[in-house]
Amino acid sequence: MGESVQQRLASLDVYRGATMLFMASEIMRISRVAEAYPGNPFWQFVSFNTSHVAWAGWSLWDLIQPSFMFMVGVALPWSIASRKEKGQTERDLWLHTLWRSFALVALGIFLRSVGKQQTNFTFEDVLTQIGLGYPVLFWLGWRTPKVQAIAAGVILAGYWACFAFFPAPAVGFDWPSVGVPMDWPNHPAGFGAHWDKNTNFAAWVDHWFLNLWPREKAFEFNGGGYLTLNFVPSLATMIFGLLAGGLLRSAKPDSEKARALLIATAAGIVGGWLLDLTGICPMVKRIWTPSWALFAGGCTCGLLLLAYWLVDVKMSRKWILPFTVVGMNSIAMYCLVHLIDKFVGESLKVHFGRSVFSLFGPAFERPLEGLAVLSVLWLICYWLYQRRIFVKV
């Protein structure tokens, strides 16, 4: 999001654009098709991978936020180099970093407050999470890869310890008091109970921290189990991206870069999976457990490797325009999806008829409407792209 136009990693724009389009496809409500065809394995598979898992485990949808966090780290070496080439001092860079951090947090809160009666101070969405961790990431951007890797390890180990030593919920705990049904089937077993929903260390911190801000009513729990302190382990995800970005910007041969990314992919996936399998730390995206940070870091590294090898090594670029258009204006697309998707959908029905999306029956009405809205939002980004207008923070 911050590298210069002249010195961009084309594959990063493609990866970012594909991820943003995948995220924006939420407005298609594909799960409604699966509800209409409960016995259809194809639609059940699609529905599962366009929804978040209830707690432990993962789906493709759960890789969206890690991808964005990872890509922020990948882009940072290019951003620093570009601004230094323009004559900016370290002081200038720090002022920009702090402004960017504040702007991302403020934008995230603003978008989460649309339709609310007052400002909704919440800090668990992707923009605020990036903003909270960005100053530390920038500081690490000036350090050696060894220091960066050690920092990621210390962050994850320390965060694991905070949860592991925090008391787990006792037998007979009043689960409805924290928004969890008594018959909820997703409680982690054994030692994993330290990472249970709304009873963990970071949930306890949120109960204090979020009530420091003006609210309509006192904060008691997050319905999805999401946490402000997720930005701490997700900072490790950004550091993994920083390491990958430093590697790709180096003078090493492409084959050596690809080999290193492939090893990192395997190490992250296997390491996170083993921590979950052995019960040391369950893999839960909603609270960004260290095992999830490792697993998702491996997955996102693999996705970057795929994009890099196709786009920047093999120079296969005939198909990338739809993704590049969005990838170079990801902030614009993110805001459009959150601000005008309903307006665009309603306008299409006003001008083309209320039943324009009912061609294939009620099950496909919402997906078709969402696809049409997404197409309009893409055209807006294409219009900006043609005029070299790029919304940045």
C-alpha positions as CSV (number, residue, x, y, z in Angstrom):
1,M,0.0,0.0,0.0
2,G,2.9,2.3,0.3
3,E,5.5,1.4,-2.4
4,S,6.2,3.8,-5.3
5,V,4.5,3.3,-8.6
6,Q,7.9,3.0,-10.4
7,Q,9.3,0.4,-8.1
8,R,6.5,-2.1,-7.5
9,L,6.5,-5.8,-7.1
10,A,3.9,-6.7,-9.7
11,S,3.1,-10.0,-8.1
12,L,2.3,-8.2,-4.8
13,D,-0.3,-6.1,-6.5
14,V,-1.8,-9.2,-8.0
15,Y,-1.9,-11.0,-4.7
16,R,-3.4,-8.0,-2.9
17,G,-6.0,-7.5,-5.6
18,A,-7.0,-11.2,-5.7
19,T,-7.3,-11.2,-1.9
20,M,-9.4,-8.0,-1.9
21,L,-11.7,-9.3,-4.5
22,F,-12.1,-12.5,-2.5
23,M,-12.9,-10.4,0.6
24,A,-15.4,-8.2,-1.4
25,S,-17.2,-11.3,-2.6
26,E,-18.8,-11.4,0.8
27,I,-21.5,-9.2,-0.6
28,M,-22.5,-12.1,-2.9
29,R,-23.7,-14.1,0.2
30,I,-22.8,-17.4,-1.5
31,S,-23.7,-19.4,1.6
32,R,-27.4,-18.7,0.7
33,V,-27.0,-21.0,-2.3
34,A,-25.6,-23.8,-0.1
35,E,-28.7,-23.4,2.2
36,A,-30.9,-24.0,-0.8
37,Y,-28.9,-27.1,-1.8
38,P,-28.0,-28.8,1.5
39,G,-27.0,-32.1,-0.1
40,N,-24.8,-30.6,-2.8
41,P,-21.1,-31.2,-2.0
42,F,-19.9,-28.5,-4.4
43,W,-22.0,-25.7,-2.8
44,Q,-21.2,-27.0,0.7
45,F,-17.5,-26.8,-0.1
46,V,-17.8,-23.3,-1.5
47,S,-19.9,-22.1,1.4
48,F,-17.4,-23.5,3.9
49,N,-14.5,-21.7,2.3
50,T,-16.4,-18.4,2.0
51,S,-17.1,-18.4,5.8
52,H,-15.1,-18.2,8.9
53,V,-14.8,-21.4,11.0
54,A,-16.6,-21.3,14.3
55,W,-13.4,-21.5,16.4
56,A,-10.4,-23.9,15.8
57,G,-9.4,-24.9,12.3
58,W,-9.4,-22.9,9.1
59,S,-11.0,-22.2,5.8
60,L,-9.8,-20.2,2.8
61,W,-11.8,-17.3,4.1
62,D,-9.7,-17.3,7.2
63,L,-6.6,-16.5,5.1
64,I,-7.9,-13.1,4.0
65,Q,-6.8,-11.1,7.0
66,P,-3.4,-12.9,7.4
67,S,-2.8,-12.2,3.7
68,F,-3.3,-8.4,4.1
69,M,-1.2,-8.4,7.3
70,F,1.6,-10.4,5.5
71,M,1.5,-8.1,2.4
72,V,2.0,-5.0,4.5
73,G,5.3,-6.5,5.7
74,V,6.3,-7.5,2.2
75,A,5.7,-4.0,0.9
76,L,7.7,-2.2,3.6
77,P,11.2,-2.6,2.2
78,W,10.1,-1.1,-1.1
79,S,8.3,1.7,0.7
80,I,11.4,2.6,2.8
81,A,13.7,2.5,-0.3
82,S,11.4,4.6,-2.4
83,R,11.0,7.3,0.2
84,K,14.7,7.4,0.9
85,E,15.4,7.8,-2.9
86,K,13.0,10.8,-2.8
87,G,15.3,12.4,-0.2
88,Q,13.1,11.8,2.9
89,T,15.0,11.7,6.1
90,E,14.5,9.1,8.9
91,R,12.5,11.7,10.8
92,D,10.3,12.2,7.7
93,L,9.7,8.5,7.5
94,W,8.8,8.2,11.2
95,L,6.4,11.1,10.9
96,H,4.7,9.4,7.9
97,T,4.7,6.0,9.8
98,L,2.9,7.5,12.8
99,W,0.5,9.4,10.6
100,R,-0.3,6.2,8.7
101,S,-0.8,4.2,11.8
102,F,-3.2,6.8,13.2
103,A,-5.1,7.1,9.9
104,L,-5.5,3.3,9.5
105,V,-6.9,3.0,13.1
106,A,-9.2,6.0,12.6
107,L,-10.4,4.7,9.2
108,G,-11.1,1.3,10.7
109,I,-13.1,2.8,13.5
110,F,-15.0,5.1,11.1
111,L,-16.0,2.2,8.8
112,R,-17.1,0.1,11.8
113,S,-19.2,3.1,13.0
114,V,-21.3,3.5,9.9
115,G,-25.0,3.1,10.8
116,K,-24.2,3.3,14.6
117,Q,-25.7,5.8,17.0
118,Q,-22.2,6.9,18.1
119,T,-18.5,6.1,17.4
120,N,-17.9,2.4,17.7
121,F,-14.5,2.1,19.3
122,T,-13.5,-1.3,18.2
123,F,-10.0,-2.4,17.2
124,E,-10.1,-6.0,15.9
125,D,-10.7,-5.3,12.1
126,V,-7.8,-5.5,9.6
127,L,-7.2,-1.8,9.3
128,T,-7.0,-1.1,13.0
129,Q,-4.9,-4.2,13.5
130,I,-2.4,-3.1,10.9
131,G,-2.3,0.4,12.3
132,L,-1.7,-0.7,15.9
133,G,1.3,-2.8,14.9
134,Y,2.7,-0.7,12.1
135,P,5.1,1.5,14.1
136,V,6.9,-1.6,15.5
137,L,7.0,-3.2,12.1
138,F,8.6,0.0,10.7
139,W,11.2,0.0,13.4
140,L,12.0,-3.6,12.6
141,G,12.3,-2.6,8.9
142,W,15.6,-1.0,9.7
143,R,17.0,-4.1,11.4
144,T,18.7,-7.2,10.1
145,P,16.7,-10.3,9.1
146,K,18.1,-12.1,12.2
147,V,16.7,-9.4,14.6
148,Q,13.4,-9.5,12.7
149,A,13.1,-13.3,13.0
150,I,14.0,-13.2,16.7
151,A,11.4,-10.5,17.3
152,A,8.7,-12.6,15.7
153,G,9.7,-15.6,17.9
154,V,9.7,-13.5,21.1
155,I,6.3,-12.0,20.3
156,L,4.7,-15.4,19.7
157,A,6.3,-17.1,22.7
158,G,5.5,-14.3,25.0
159,Y,1.9,-14.1,23.8
160,W,1.5,-17.9,24.2
161,A,2.7,-17.6,27.8
162,C,0.2,-14.8,28.6
163,F,-2.6,-17.2,27.6
164,A,-1.1,-20.4,29.0
165,F,-0.6,-18.9,32.5
166,F,-4.0,-17.1,32.6
167,P,-6.6,-19.2,34.5
168,A,-8.8,-21.4,32.3
169,P,-12.6,-21.4,32.9
170,A,-13.6,-23.6,35.8
171,V,-15.9,-26.6,35.6
172,G,-19.5,-25.3,35.6
173,F,-18.6,-21.9,34.2
174,D,-21.5,-19.7,33.3
175,W,-20.9,-19.6,29.5
176,P,-23.9,-17.5,28.6
177,S,-22.5,-14.7,30.7
178,V,-19.8,-14.3,28.0
179,G,-22.0,-14.8,25.0
180,V,-21.3,-18.5,24.5
181,P,-24.3,-21.0,24.5
182,M,-24.1,-23.8,27.1
183,D,-24.3,-26.4,24.3
184,W,-21.6,-24.7,22.1
185,P,-19.7,-27.6,20.6
186,N,-16.3,-25.9,19.9
187,H,-14.7,-25.7,23.3
188,P,-11.0,-26.6,23.1
189,A,-10.2,-29.7,25.3
190,G,-7.6,-30.0,28.0
191,F,-4.8,-27.5,28.0
192,G,-6.4,-25.8,25.0
193,A,-9.1,-24.4,27.4
194,H,-6.7,-21.5,28.0
195,W,-7.6,-20.3,24.5
196,D,-11.4,-20.7,24.9
197,K,-13.9,-18.1,23.6
198,N,-14.2,-14.9,25.6
199,T,-12.6,-16.4,28.8
200,N,-8.9,-16.0,27.8
201,F,-6.2,-13.5,28.7
202,A,-6.9,-11.0,25.8
203,A,-10.7,-11.1,26.4
204,W,-10.0,-10.1,30.0
205,V,-7.8,-7.2,28.7
206,D,-10.6,-6.1,26.4
207,H,-13.1,-6.1,29.2
208,W,-11.0,-3.4,30.8
209,F,-9.6,-1.6,27.7
210,L,-12.8,-1.2,25.6
211,N,-14.7,0.2,28.6
212,L,-12.2,3.1,28.7
213,W,-13.9,4.4,25.5
214,P,-17.4,6.1,25.3
215,R,-20.0,3.3,24.5
216,E,-23.7,3.0,24.3
217,K,-23.4,0.3,27.0
218,A,-20.6,-1.4,28.8
219,F,-18.6,-3.8,26.8
220,E,-19.0,-7.4,28.1
221,F,-17.8,-9.6,25.2
222,N,-17.3,-9.8,21.5
223,G,-19.9,-12.0,19.8
224,G,-17.3,-13.5,17.5
225,G,-14.6,-13.8,20.1
226,Y,-12.3,-11.3,18.3
227,L,-9.7,-9.4,20.4
228,T,-7.9,-6.1,20.4
229,L,-4.7,-7.8,21.3
230,N,-4.8,-9.8,18.2
231,F,-2.5,-7.1,16.8
232,V,0.4,-8.5,18.9
233,P,0.6,-11.9,17.3
234,S,-0.5,-10.6,13.9
235,L,2.5,-8.3,14.1
236,A,4.5,-11.5,13.8
237,T,2.6,-12.2,10.6
238,M,3.6,-8.8,9.3
239,I,7.2,-9.5,10.3
240,F,7.1,-12.8,8.3
241,G,6.0,-10.6,5.4
242,L,8.9,-8.2,6.1
243,L,11.3,-11.1,5.9
244,A,9.8,-12.2,2.6
245,G,9.9,-8.7,1.2
246,G,13.6,-8.3,2.2
247,L,14.4,-11.6,0.5
248,L,12.5,-10.6,-2.7
249,R,14.2,-7.2,-2.9
250,S,17.7,-8.8,-2.5
251,A,20.1,-9.5,-5.3
252,K,19.8,-13.3,-4.8
253,P,18.9,-15.4,-7.9
254,D,15.2,-16.1,-8.4
255,S,15.6,-19.8,-7.9
256,E,17.2,-19.2,-4.4
257,K,14.4,-16.8,-3.5
258,A,11.8,-19.3,-4.5
259,R,13.6,-22.1,-2.6
260,A,13.7,-20.0,0.6
261,L,10.0,-19.1,0.3
262,L,9.1,-22.7,-0.3
263,I,11.0,-23.8,2.9
264,A,9.3,-21.0,4.9
265,T,6.0,-22.1,3.5
266,A,6.5,-25.7,4.7
267,A,8.0,-24.7,8.0
268,G,5.1,-22.4,8.9
269,I,2.4,-24.8,7.9
270,V,4.0,-27.8,9.6
271,G,5.0,-25.9,12.7
272,G,1.6,-24.4,13.3
273,W,-0.1,-27.7,12.6
274,L,2.1,-29.5,15.0
275,L,1.5,-27.0,17.8
276,D,-2.2,-27.6,17.3
277,L,-2.0,-31.4,17.0
278,T,0.1,-31.8,20.1
279,G,-2.3,-29.6,22.2
280,I,0.4,-27.0,23.0
281,C,-1.6,-24.3,21.3
282,P,-4.9,-24.7,19.4
283,M,-5.0,-23.0,15.9
284,V,-7.7,-20.3,16.2
285,K,-7.8,-17.4,13.8
286,R,-10.3,-15.4,15.7
287,I,-7.8,-14.9,18.6
288,W,-4.7,-15.2,16.4
289,T,-3.0,-17.9,18.4
290,P,0.7,-18.4,17.8
291,S,0.0,-21.7,16.1
292,W,-2.3,-19.8,13.7
293,A,0.3,-17.1,13.1
294,L,2.7,-19.8,12.1
295,F,0.3,-21.8,9.9
296,A,-1.2,-18.7,8.2
297,G,2.3,-17.3,7.7
298,G,3.2,-20.4,5.9
299,C,0.1,-20.3,3.8
300,T,0.5,-16.7,2.8
301,C,4.1,-17.2,2.0
302,G,3.1,-20.0,-0.3
303,L,0.5,-17.8,-2.0
304,L,3.1,-15.0,-2.4
305,L,5.6,-17.5,-3.9
306,L,3.0,-18.7,-6.4
307,A,2.2,-15.1,-7.5
308,Y,5.9,-14.1,-7.6
309,W,6.9,-17.1,-9.7
310,L,4.1,-16.6,-12.2
311,V,4.1,-12.8,-12.5
312,D,7.7,-11.7,-11.8
313,V,9.8,-14.7,-12.8
314,K,7.8,-16.3,-15.6
315,M,6.4,-12.9,-16.6
316,S,2.9,-14.3,-17.2
317,R,0.9,-11.1,-17.2
318,K,-1.9,-11.3,-19.8
319,W,-4.4,-12.3,-17.0
320,I,-3.4,-9.9,-14.2
321,L,-5.2,-6.7,-15.1
322,P,-8.4,-7.4,-13.1
323,F,-6.3,-8.1,-10.0
324,T,-3.8,-5.3,-10.5
325,V,-6.6,-2.7,-10.8
326,V,-7.8,-3.6,-7.4
327,G,-4.4,-4.3,-5.9
328,M,-3.2,-0.8,-6.6
329,N,-6.3,0.7,-5.1
330,S,-7.0,-1.7,-2.2
331,I,-7.9,1.0,0.2
332,A,-10.4,2.5,-2.2
333,M,-12.0,-0.9,-2.9
334,Y,-12.2,-1.6,0.9
335,C,-14.0,1.7,1.5
336,L,-16.3,1.2,-1.4
337,V,-17.4,-2.2,-0.2
338,H,-18.2,-0.9,3.2
339,L,-19.8,2.4,2.2
340,I,-21.8,2.1,-1.0
341,D,-22.5,-1.6,-1.7
342,K,-26.1,-1.4,-0.6
343,F,-26.6,1.9,-2.5
344,V,-25.3,0.4,-5.7
345,G,-27.4,-2.7,-5.4
346,E,-30.6,-0.7,-4.8
347,S,-29.8,1.6,-7.7
348,L,-29.4,-1.3,-10.0
349,K,-32.8,-2.6,-9.0
350,V,-34.4,0.8,-9.4
351,H,-33.1,1.2,-13.0
352,F,-33.3,-2.4,-14.2
353,G,-36.3,-3.7,-12.2
354,R,-36.8,-5.3,-8.8
355,S,-36.6,-8.8,-10.3
356,V,-33.5,-8.2,-12.4
357,F,-31.5,-10.7,-10.3
358,S,-34.2,-13.4,-10.1
359,L,-33.4,-14.9,-13.4
360,F,-32.1,-18.2,-11.9
361,G,-34.4,-18.4,-8.9
362,P,-34.4,-17.1,-5.4
363,A,-31.3,-19.1,-4.3
364,F,-29.1,-17.2,-6.8
365,E,-30.7,-13.8,-6.5
366,R,-28.4,-12.4,-3.8
367,P,-25.2,-13.9,-5.4
368,L,-26.1,-12.3,-8.8
369,E,-26.9,-9.0,-7.1
370,G,-23.6,-9.1,-5.3
371,L,-21.7,-10.0,-8.5
372,A,-23.3,-7.0,-10.2
373,V,-22.4,-4.7,-7.4
374,L,-18.8,-6.0,-7.3
375,S,-18.5,-5.4,-11.0
376,V,-19.6,-1.8,-10.6
377,L,-17.1,-1.3,-7.7
378,W,-14.4,-2.8,-9.9
379,L,-15.2,-0.4,-12.7
380,I,-14.8,2.5,-10.3
381,C,-11.3,1.2,-9.5
382,Y,-10.6,0.7,-13.2
383,W,-11.6,4.3,-13.8
384,L,-9.2,5.4,-11.1
385,Y,-6.5,3.1,-12.4
386,Q,-6.7,4.6,-15.9
387,R,-6.3,8.1,-14.5
388,R,-3.4,7.0,-12.3
389,I,-5.3,8.0,-9.2
390,F,-4.3,5.8,-6.2
391,V,-5.8,6.2,-2.8
392,K,-3.2,5.8,-0.1
393,V,-2.9,6.1,3.6
